[in-house]
Amino acid sequence: MTTYDANFWEKQYQSADPSWGTTPNAPVVATIPRLHLQPGRALELGAGHGGDALWLAAQGWAVTALDVAQTAVDRIARRAAEEGLAARVTAVRRDVTVDPLPTGPFDLVWGSFFYAPDREAVLRRAAESVNPGGALLIVDHGSVAPWSWSSASDHELPTPAELAESLGLGPDWTPEVLEAPKRIATGPNGQRAEVTDTIVGLRRAQQP
Ligand SMILES: C[S@@+](CC[C@H](N)C(=O)[O-])C[C@H]1O[C@@H](n2cnc3c(N)ncnc32)[C@H](O)[C@@H]1O
């Protein structure tokens, strides 16, 4: 069975086309405006080539993008510099399952297709750094694309409500987006297929 550790991800990125994953994920672009957040500080878990992070920075956010693969982190930093966004993007190599997370608070914490061992614990820890009134956004696979390096048996595919429930964040958190839309996606070699996304957007209560 494949171990999705730092070596696995580093090899993936060393052999990946550096332009893959540099455009923002459609569900992120569609969902963040619906959370009605003012641009502030954002933290991304498992940023990959930084498509989401760079897009959000271009909207005026200060983004800290974490990834366990140094190659990915270096590419984010390079693109941020090329796109004039270096002042708003901090790309850091971090294994979020064991390393400390950056100091918050953040107005938005998100992860797109970010999977790691004991991910719920990582997300719970990251949620603690969300400001009152801020949001936690998780975009997961709701189906397995034909080009996926994973297989359906590697991990369960919970519904949005099941995913939100599994985090056990407590009464301070309200689900604002629990959706599983379908879209046509493009794979690394240009293949096209219908996929389902799982979108969970949770709002942290304002302090009384
Ligand atoms: C499927 S990719 C998604 C990348 C990006 N979010 C996107 O949507 O294109 C998952 C990412 O999570 C990162 N990752 C996996 N385990 C991690 C960990 N323990 N700490 C930090 N990043 C991790 C991988 O290196 C990879 O970039």
PDBQT file of the ligand as one rigid body, heavy atoms in Angstrom, charges set to zero:
ROOT
HETATM    1  C1  LIG A 301      -3.663  16.320  -3.829  1.00  0.00    +0.000 C 
HETATM    2  S1  LIG A 301      -2.465  17.515  -3.415  1.00  0.00    +0.000 S 
HETATM    3  C2  LIG A 301      -3.426  19.021  -3.474  1.00  0.00    +0.000 C 
HETATM    4  C3  LIG A 301      -2.575  20.228  -3.684  1.00  0.00    +0.000 C 
HETATM    5  C4  LIG A 301      -3.348  21.551  -3.801  1.00  0.00    +0.000 C 
HETATM    6  N1  LIG A 301      -4.104  21.849  -2.621  1.00  0.00    +0.000 N 
HETATM    7  C5  LIG A 301      -4.254  21.536  -4.992  1.00  0.00    +0.000 C 
HETATM    8  O1  LIG A 301      -5.470  21.511  -4.825  1.00  0.00    +0.000 OA
HETATM    9  O2  LIG A 301      -3.732  21.518  -6.121  1.00  0.00    +0.000 OA
HETATM   10  C6  LIG A 301      -2.243  17.280  -1.663  1.00  0.00    +0.000 C 
HETATM   11  C7  LIG A 301      -1.142  18.147  -1.090  1.00  0.00    +0.000 C 
HETATM   12  O3  LIG A 301      -1.032  17.953   0.314  1.00  0.00    +0.000 OA
HETATM   13  C8  LIG A 301       0.342  17.952   0.642  1.00  0.00    +0.000 C 
HETATM   14  N2  LIG A 301       0.514  17.217   1.891  1.00  0.00    +0.000 N 
HETATM   15  C9  LIG A 301       0.281  15.898   2.097  1.00  0.00    +0.000 A 
HETATM   16  N3  LIG A 301       0.576  15.552   3.365  1.00  0.00    +0.000 NA
HETATM   17  C10 LIG A 301       0.988  16.695   3.977  1.00  0.00    +0.000 A 
HETATM   18  C11 LIG A 301       1.445  16.979   5.294  1.00  0.00    +0.000 A 
HETATM   19  N4  LIG A 301       1.532  16.033   6.225  1.00  0.00    +0.000 N 
HETATM   20  N5  LIG A 301       1.798  18.274   5.590  1.00  0.00    +0.000 NA
HETATM   21  C12 LIG A 301       1.707  19.243   4.634  1.00  0.00    +0.000 A 
HETATM   22  N6  LIG A 301       1.302  19.008   3.365  1.00  0.00    +0.000 NA
HETATM   23  C13 LIG A 301       0.946  17.759   3.036  1.00  0.00    +0.000 A 
HETATM   24  C14 LIG A 301       1.010  17.282  -0.537  1.00  0.00    +0.000 C 
HETATM   25  O4  LIG A 301       2.382  17.538  -0.648  1.00  0.00    +0.000 OA
HETATM   26  C15 LIG A 301       0.217  17.850  -1.693  1.00  0.00    +0.000 C 
HETATM   27  O5  LIG A 301       0.772  19.044  -2.187  1.00  0.00    +0.000 OA
ENDROOT
TORSDOF 0
